[in-house]
Amino acid sequence: MKKNFPLQAEGKHPDRVLEAVKHEIRKYFKRERNRDVPKGVDFWDFDCKVGLSADIAEVVRVSAVIEAVDAAAKTGATSVYVEILSKHGVRVIKAPSQQADEDHLDGLKNA
């Protein structure tokens, strides 16, 4: 999905327009995640960009898309550009020795 969402609509409260934009984004994520996964693929992953326009859109994590849209709305922007492209995701299983090293380092940080 590559879309420029208007954040202001005549006759509608800006908060309701923002909520509608966020709802459409969440609905898109849900629809894409429910698609059948091809053989050899574990899950659907996403490349996301958010900005005031396509030219200045910045790469964001999936969990930060809604926050980035909120931030754009707080600046008083009239529209926000959102780009979400699905891709194949494969889980990477860590080696047991690598996992033990990370657990040990986490224990040292918490001490």
Disulfide bonds with the S-S distance in Angstrom:
none
